[in-house]
Amino acid sequence: MSDKHLSSQFDADLNLISSKVLEMGGLVESQIITAMQALNEFDGEAAERVIAAEDRLNTMEVEIDEECSNIIARRQPAARDLRLVLAISKTITNLERAGDEAEKIAKRTKRLMEDGNSRAVNIAEIKVSGEMAVSILRRALDAFARLDTVAAAQIVRDDKAIDEEFRAFVRKLVSYMMEDPRTISAGLDYLFIAKAIERIGDHAKNIAEFIIYIVKGTDVRHKSRDALEREALS
């Protein structure tokens, strides 16, 4: 995953923390899938599993971040290796926050299960955007494993589709609540869930941007999609 070094132990250190990032990413992906299952099936046990696993994600973030600090202190990496370690530290923060969003979905689902009007709201857009969020995160992790800037640029483009699903659902939700005030409580919970899914897409997009930073050495976080794509493909 990194350039060859005189120190084989340095290579091993970098490979180890990279593999731990992917392990953490796999757990986050599982959390999101389980949270969406809880929502789609009104499965309280699935929601509880998501909530219970949050502590493990927090622990993984702290441990990986500490290893990044140790590598910088011991190895004093430069150039691409330094960018890799810095990007890993930022990536795990985004993964932990994506896990937080999955927990929010689970908690809101438990509230919805107690609301008698929750099934009166059509949540087709939420289901679609949830599937998109899982897919985009999975692809971001795959692109990270391969340091694939072309795939990273595509992920940034695809995040726009999740944003569009979110806006479409908000418009529909406003109509529901205006037509039937009894759906307001459930509608607000669904709004929080839709926003959580949109944020998961944002975190996946951020990871994709870090990939471009590692490989190209350019911070593209505040560039337009077109400028980012040019940088990724150059």
N, C-alpha and C positions, 0 to 999 in steps of 0.2 A: 504494500500500500504506500510505502514511502521510498525515497531514493536510498541507494546502498550507502552504508556508513562504515567507517573504520571499525566502529564498535558494534559487534553483533548483538550485544546486550541492549544497545540503544534501539536497534531494530525491533528486538523482542519487546521492549517497553512500549514502543509506539503501536505495535501490532496488538499487544494485550489491551491497551486502553481503547483501541479502535473496536476490538471484538466486544468489549464491555458496553460500548455505546450501542452496538447492534443488539446486544442482549437486552439492554434497557429499552431500546426501540421496539423490540418484539413484545415486551411486556406491555408497553403503552398501546401498541396495536391491539393486543388481546383485550386490554381494558376498554378500548373504544368499541370493539366488536361486541363485548359482553354488555356494555351500557346500552348499545342500540338494540340488542336482543331484549334486554329488560324493558326498554321503551315499547318496542314493537309487540311484545307478548304480554306486557304488564306483569313481568316476572320479578317479584320482590326478592327472591333468593339471588337472582342474577345481579340485581342492584346492590344487594348487600356484599356480594363478592367483589364488586368494583370498589366499593367504599373501603372494604377491609384491606385491599391490596395497595392502597395509596401510600401507606407507611413504607412499604418495600421500595417504591419508586423514589421516595424522598431519601432513603438510605443510600440507594444506588447513586443518586446525583451527588451526594456529599462525598462518597467514596471515590468516584471517578474524578471529581474536581480536585480532591486532595492528591490523587495520583498525577494529575496534570501539573499541579504546583510542584510536586516532588521532581518530576521530569525536568521542568524548567530550571529548578535549583541545582539539580545534579548534573544535567547534561548540557545546559545552556544551548538549546537548539537555535538554529538560525534559518533564515529564508523559509523554504516550503515546510520544513519540519516544525518551525516555530508557528507558522500559520496553521498547521494541522492541529497542534496542541491547543492553540487559542480557539480555533473553530470547534474543537471537541468540547471545550468548556462551555461555549455558547450553545452548542447543539444540545447538550444534556439539560441545560436550563429550559430550552424550548420543549424538549421531550417531557420534562417534569410538569411543565405548564399544560401541555396537551393532556397529560394524565389527570391534572386538576380539572380540566374541562370534562373529561369522561366521568369523573366523580360528581361534577355538577349535574350532568345528565342523569346519573343514577339517583341522586337525591331528589331532583325534580320529578323523576318518574315515580318515586315513592309518594310524593305529594299528589301527583295526578291520580294514582290508584285510589286515593281517598276522596277524589272529586267526582261526583255523580254525573257531571256534564263533560267530562274529559273526552268521551268517545264521540261527542257531537262535532268535534273538530276534525276535519280531514287533514292529515299530516303527511300527505304523499311527498311534498317537497322535502320535509325533514328526513324521510326515509331515503330519498334519492341523495340528498346532500351528505347524509351519514355514510352511505356507501362510497361516495366520492372521497370523503375525508379519509376513510380507511385506505382506499386505493392510493391516494396521493401521498399519504404518510409512508405506506409500504414502498412506493416507488422512490421516495426521497431517501429512505434507508438503503435501498438497493443502489441508488446513485452514489450515496456516500461510500458504500463498500467498494465501489469501482472507481470512485472519484471521476464520475462521468458528467462533464459539464453540459453536454448536449441534452442528456436526460434531465439535468437540473433546470435548464432553460425551459423545457417543456412543462415541468412541474409548476414553474412560476406562471406560465400562461394558463395552465389548467385550473389554478386556484381561482381565477376569475369566474369560472363556471359555478363554483360553490358560492361565491358572493352573489351571483345572479339568482341562484335558487333561494338564498336567504332573503333577498329583496322581494322576490315573488311571493314567498310565504308570508312575509310581513304585510304585504298589501292584502292578501287573502284573509289574514288573521284580523286585520282592522275591520274588514267587511263582516266577518263572523260576529265580532264583539258589538258592532253597531246594530246588527240585525237581532241579536239575542244577548242581552246583557248578562244572562245567566252563564254565558261561556267566558266571561271576562277573567275569572280566577284561573281557569284551566288555560285560557289563551295566554295569559302572562307567563305561566309555567312553560308552555310550548315556545314562547318567544325566547325565554332564557336558554332553552335547549337548542333552538335554532342558532342562537348567537354563539353558544359553546361549540357547536359543530363548525361554524364559520371560523372561529378562533383556531380550531385544530388545523384547518386548512392553512391559516396564516402561519402557524408554527412549522408546518411542513414546508411552506414556501421559504421561510427563514432558513431552514436547514439546507434547502437547495441553493440559496444565495451563499451560504458558507462554503459549499462545495466549489463554487466558482472562485471564491476568495482564496481557498487553499491552492487551487491549480493555477489560477491566473495572477494571483497577487493583487487583485483589485477589489475594493469594497464596493459592492453593487447594491447595497441595501436601500439606497434612496434614489436609485436610477430608474428611469422609465423601463417598461417591459421591453421596448424595442432596443434601448441602449444596453440593457442587460443581455439580451439575446446576442447582440453583436459582439459583446465581450466574451460570452460563453463560446461562441463559434469561431472566434478569431484565432 
